[in-house]
Structures are given as structure tokens and as C-alpha cells.
Amino acid sequence: MPTFLYLMEVFYIANTKNNLLINEQIKVSQVLVIGPNGEQVGVKPVGDALTLASYAGLDLVLINPNGNPPVCKVMDYNKYKYEKNKKEKEALKRQKMSQAELKEFRLSPNIDVGDFETKLRNVRKYIEKGDKVRVVIRFKGRQMAHTELGRDVLIKFANRLEDVAEISEQPKLDGRSMTMLLIQKK
């Protein structure tokens, strides 16, 4: 097979992979025609089906090429593609929202005011973007004797973000770390 014909075949397959065949691209003799309102017109030669579609000012689209006979529908192909793309984008958007990223921020029980404000600003950005944020306080040495100080820092942190965030998991101590999970307010 000459290289040119092979490349044309590959190009044709790549183009028709996601797109349906329309109008003159349909190369079968008989098709089952479905009208623009969903009514079944019957089995017709492709020429008659094309004439029917052109009278309606619409396209003849091959919906099921594997049927016996193949099934075509009279519809506005551009509108169909637009609505299909819109549905795909909406599904992708919902998928991204359900897969919100989990960010982790570490604080200390004796955090300075400037550091506290900086972390607060950064967490606010992520929460507003829709991500979940885990705030962790790691206790070192003698700090384990005063875990209530760490809990107070976490509660103060959550209270400062209460306009955009809510506490999903209350502060809990796990070994030397105390964690709290914040999510975007509904």
C-alpha cells in the first residue's frame, strides 16, 4: 500500500473516531431514518434520506453504523456537537469538584502573630478555590504536656476562617500531632 494512501486512511480514521458521519460521508445504500422529532420514518435509500434532511434544513447523521440496517437521524449536527461538548465539560467540572485537593499546613503551639496571619491568608486562598485543608500542629519535647495550647491555636485558626470555612474534623491528637480538617462552607 502506498504511504500516501496509508496516511490518508489513518487521517480519516482519526477524524471519524470521535465524530459521526454526516450527509455525503455516509456510504451505505439503505438506512433506517429517524425524523427530527424522534419519529421513525422507515427504511429508505440514502439519497432519499439526504433529500428529506435537506428539505428540513438539517443534517443526516449516522447514529448506529452497526445496525441492520444502519440508523440515521435527521438533526442539526452543530447543535448536537455543541450540547455534547457542554455536557462533557459539565461532567468534567463535577468530577474536579468531587476530587478537591487536600492541602496540609503546619503550625506550632507557640506560633508568632505574623506567621499565623500568613498561614491564614494562604489557607483562605486554598479554601476559596475549593480545596480541603488539613491543619497540623506537631508537639516537640515538653510541649506534649500542654496539648491544650495547640488545640486553642487550631480553634482560633478555624474561628478566623469561619466566613469561608467550616470544621469537617474537630482537632484530635494522634501521637505527637494534632490535626483538624477544614472544608469550604456550603
MOFENWO-V150147 format. One record per backbone hydrogen bond with DSSP energy under -1.0 kcal/mol. CO is the residue of the C=O (numbers start at 1). NH is the residue of the N-H. E is the energy in kcal/mol with one decimal. If there is no record, write none. Layout:
<<CO | NH | E> <CO | NH | E>>
This chain:
<<2 | 6 | -2.1> <3 | 7 | -2.7> <4 | 8 | -2.2> <5 | 9 | -2.3> <6 | 10 | -2.4> <7 | 11 | -2.5> <8 | 12 | -2.5> <9 | 13 | -2.5> <10 | 14 | -2.5> <11 | 15 | -2.2> <12 | 16 | -2.2> <21 | 62 | -2.9> <22 | 25 | -2.5> <23 | 26 | -1.6> <29 | 46 | -2.0> <31 | 44 | -2.9> <32 | 72 | -3.1> <33 | 41 | -2.4> <33 | 42 | -1.4> <34 | 74 | -2.6> <35 | 38 | -1.6> <39 | 35 | -3.7> <42 | 33 | -2.8> <44 | 31 | -2.8> <45 | 49 | -2.2> <46 | 50 | -2.6> <47 | 51 | -2.0> <48 | 52 | -2.5> <49 | 53 | -2.2> <50 | 54 | -2.4> <51 | 55 | -2.2> <52 | 56 | -1.4> <53 | 58 | -2.7> <59 | 75 | -2.5> <60 | 23 | -2.6> <61 | 73 | -2.7> <64 | 67 | -1.0> <64 | 71 | -2.0> <70 | 32 | -3.0> <71 | 63 | -1.7> <71 | 64 | -1.7> <72 | 34 | -2.1> <73 | 61 | -2.8> <75 | 59 | -2.9> <76 | 80 | -2.1> <77 | 81 | -2.6> <78 | 82 | -2.4> <79 | 83 | -2.5> <80 | 84 | -2.2> <81 | 85 | -2.6> <82 | 86 | -2.2> <83 | 87 | -2.2> <84 | 88 | -2.2> <85 | 89 | -2.4> <86 | 90 | -2.2> <87 | 91 | -2.4> <88 | 92 | -2.3> <89 | 93 | -2.4> <90 | 94 | -2.4> <91 | 95 | -2.2> <92 | 96 | -2.4> <93 | 97 | -2.1> <94 | 98 | -1.9> <95 | 99 | -1.0> <101 | 132 | -2.5> <103 | 134 | -3.5> <105 | 136 | -3.1> <107 | 138 | -1.0> <108 | 111 | -1.1> <112 | 116 | -2.5> <113 | 117 | -2.4> <114 | 118 | -2.2> <115 | 119 | -2.6> <116 | 120 | -2.1> <117 | 121 | -2.3> <118 | 122 | -2.2> <119 | 123 | -2.7> <120 | 124 | -2.3> <121 | 125 | -1.8> <122 | 126 | -1.8> <123 | 127 | -2.7> <124 | 128 | -2.5> <125 | 129 | -1.5> <126 | 131 | -2.3> <127 | 130 | -1.1> <132 | 103 | -3.0> <133 | 182 | -3.3> <134 | 105 | -2.7> <135 | 180 | -1.7> <136 | 107 | -3.3> <137 | 178 | -2.5> <140 | 143 | -2.4> <141 | 144 | -1.4> <142 | 145 | -1.6> <143 | 146 | -1.6> <146 | 149 | -1.3> <147 | 151 | -2.0> <148 | 152 | -2.2> <149 | 153 | -1.9> <150 | 154 | -2.3> <151 | 155 | -2.6> <152 | 156 | -2.5> <153 | 157 | -2.3> <154 | 158 | -2.5> <155 | 159 | -2.5> <156 | 160 | -1.8> <161 | 164 | -1.8> <161 | 165 | -2.9> <164 | 185 | -2.6> <166 | 183 | -2.4> <169 | 181 | -1.5> <172 | 179 | -2.2> <174 | 177 | -1.7> <176 | 139 | -3.4> <177 | 174 | -3.8> <178 | 137 | -2.5> <179 | 172 | -2.0> <180 | 135 | -3.0> <181 | 168 | -2.9> <181 | 169 | -1.4> <182 | 133 | -2.6> <183 | 166 | -2.5>>
